[in-house]
């Protein structure tokens, strides 16, 4: 009888540990922002550089004719709408076209949106490694009329990461700045 009671006690302890681990796992974000890339001023940056701040992350390329500039304009409107809370958020633009989007190219591009956006680039291998940590897709598309004879197909979601770099939300292309701002204000 004592053996059965001891076994039941051990099972109960293990079950409570399992349930506690399960609860922690359920509360964990599905993925974290992870990158080591070069910014538009030539400095190597990682997600740790933005610890304690929310990150708005968008993947795109500087030769994008519509989706990227539209999304970054929405990001600029969100940052403007945040007022004093803008200091709690870091907008980040990660290129998917490192061949053309050098730090110098990004240094010309991201300031056009006047929102404190940090542009990040790297080697094709670094961009590929970064894209594996995010649920994104991109590919080079040959197009004779495009600059250098190609364009890029890509995921057009804007991602939000919490101050611990955990995924918090995302918005598809076309989501208004007002909707993103309202959601972000509730969180910060």
SEKE-982914 format. One line per 5 residues: number of its first residue (from 0); their letters; for each residue x, y, z of C-alpha. Coordinates in steps of 0.02 Angstrom, whole numbers, plus 32768, in hexadecimal, padded with zeros to 4 digits. Layout:
// residues N
NUM = a = X:Y:Z  ...;
This chain:
// residues 188
0 = xxxxx = 8000:8000:8000  808F:8077:802B  80DF:8052:7F81  803E:807F:7F26  802E:8120:7F8B;
5 = xxxxx = 80E4:814E:7F65  80CA:8129:7EAD  802D:8193:7EAA  8089:8220:7F02  8119:821B:7E85;
10 = xxxxx = 809D:8216:7DF4  8042:82AD:7E3C  80E6:830E:7E4B  8118:82E3:7D99  806A:830E:7D58;
15 = xxxxx = 806E:83BA:7DAC  811C:83DB:7D62  80DC:83A8:7CB6  8044:841A:7CC6  80B2:84AB:7CFE;
20 = xxxxx = 8126:8490:7C69  808E:8485:7BF7  804A:8529:7C39  80F2:857F:7C1E  80FD:8539:7B6E;
25 = xxxxx = 804D:8575:7B44  807C:8625:7B7B  811D:8627:7B14  8117:8683:7A6E  811B:8612:79D4;
30 = xxxxx = 81C3:865B:79A1  8242:86E0:79CD  8298:8764:7963  8349:8729:7946  83C5:8781:78D4;
35 = xxxxx = 8477:87BE:78C4  847D:883A:7834  84D0:88DD:7803  846C:897D:7814  8466:8A0E:779A;
40 = xxxxx = 84F3:8A63:77F8  8568:89CC:77ED  8550:898D:78A0  852D:88D5:78C4  8485:88C4:791D;
45 = xxxxx = 842A:8836:7974  837F:882B:79C5  83D8:8845:7A6B  83FE:88FA:7A38  8344:891C:7A47;
50 = xxxxx = 8322:88C1:7AEB  829D:891A:7B50  824D:8968:7AB6  81C2:892B:7A45  81FD:8907:7993;
55 = xxxxx = 8197:8923:78F5  81EF:88B7:7872  81D0:88B8:77B8  822B:8853:7733  823A:88A3:7688;
60 = xxxxx = 82B0:88F4:760C  82D9:89A5:75D5  82AA:898B:751E  81FB:8951:754E  817F:89B9:74E9;
65 = xxxxx = 80EA:89BA:7561  80D8:8941:75F4  8178:8973:764F  8169:8A30:7643  80B0:8A27:766E;
70 = xxxxx = 80D1:89BB:7708  8161:8A28:7742  80F2:8AC1:772C  8072:8A6D:779C  80FC:8A48:781B;
75 = xxxxx = 812C:8B01:7815  8077:8B32:7837  8070:8AB8:78C9  8111:8AFE:7913  80CF:8BAF:7900;
80 = xxxxx = 802A:8B7C:7951  8083:8B31:79E7  80C3:8BDB:7A1E  812D:8BCB:7ABA  8115:8B0D:7AB9;
85 = xxxxx = 8176:8B03:7A15  8215:8AF2:7A7C  81D4:8A47:7AB6  81CE:8A04:7A02  8259:89E4:7984;
90 = xxxxx = 8224:89D2:78CD  8298:895F:786B  82A3:8940:77B0  82FF:889F:7782  832D:888F:76CB;
95 = xxxxx = 830E:87EF:766B  837C:8831:75DD  842B:883E:7627  8476:883F:7578  8436:88F0:7559;
100 = xxxxx = 8409:8929:7608  84B2:8954:7650  84C2:89BD:76EE  84DB:8A55:767B  843B:8A2F:7618;
105 = xxxxx = 83DA:8A19:76BB  8425:8ABB:76FE  83D6:8B17:766C  8330:8ABA:7678  82F8:8AAB:772E;
110 = xxxxx = 830A:8B64:775B  828A:8B8C:76D3  8203:8B50:774C  823E:8BBF:77DC  820C:8B41:7862;
115 = xxxxx = 82B1:8B0A:78AF  82AC:8A69:784B  834B:8A02:7853  8375:89AB:77B0  83CD:8903:77BF;
120 = xxxxx = 842C:88A0:773C  84B0:8819:7734  84F6:8791:76C7  847C:8723:7669  84A5:869B:76E9;
125 = xxxxx = 847D:870F:777C  83D8:8744:772D  83AC:868C:770D  83D6:8660:77C2  836E:86F1:7802;
130 = xxxxx = 82DA:86C2:7795  82DC:8612:77DF  82B5:865A:788B  821D:86BB:7849  8187:8672:77EE;
135 = xxxxx = 81AE:86CB:774B  81C4:86A0:7695  822A:86F9:7610  826E:86D3:7565  82C8:8728:74D7;
140 = xxxxx = 8256:873F:743F  82A6:8761:7396  8250:87F6:7345  82A2:8850:72B4  824E:88F7:72D8;
145 = xxxxx = 8284:88FC:738F  8327:894D:73CA  83B8:88D5:73A8  833E:885E:7352  82EB:8818:73ED;
150 = xxxxx = 8272:883C:747A  824B:87E0:751B  81AE:8784:754D  8196:8784:7609  8127:8777:76A2;
155 = xxxxx = 80DB:8820:76C3  80AE:8815:777C  80E5:8893:77FE  811C:8836:789C  8113:8874:794F;
160 = xxxxx = 818B:8830:79D3  817E:8850:7A8D  820C:889A:7AF6  8253:87E9:7B0C  8258:87CF:7A4D;
165 = xxxxx = 81C4:8756:7A54  8145:875A:79C7  80AC:87BE:79FD  8046:87DF:795E  804C:87FC:78A3;
170 = xxxxx = 7FE7:885D:7826  7FD2:8836:776C  7FF6:88B4:76E4  7F6C:8934:76DA  7F4A:893F:7795;
175 = xxxxx = 7F30:89F6:77BE  7FA6:8A57:782E  7F10:8A7E:789E  7EED:89C6:78BC  7FA5:899F:78DF;
180 = xxxxx = 7FB4:8A37:7950  7F19:8A07:79B6  7F5B:8957:79CE  8008:8993:79FD  7FC6:8A16:7A78;
185 = xxx = 7F65:898F:7AD4  8004:892A:7AE9  807D:89B3:7B1F;
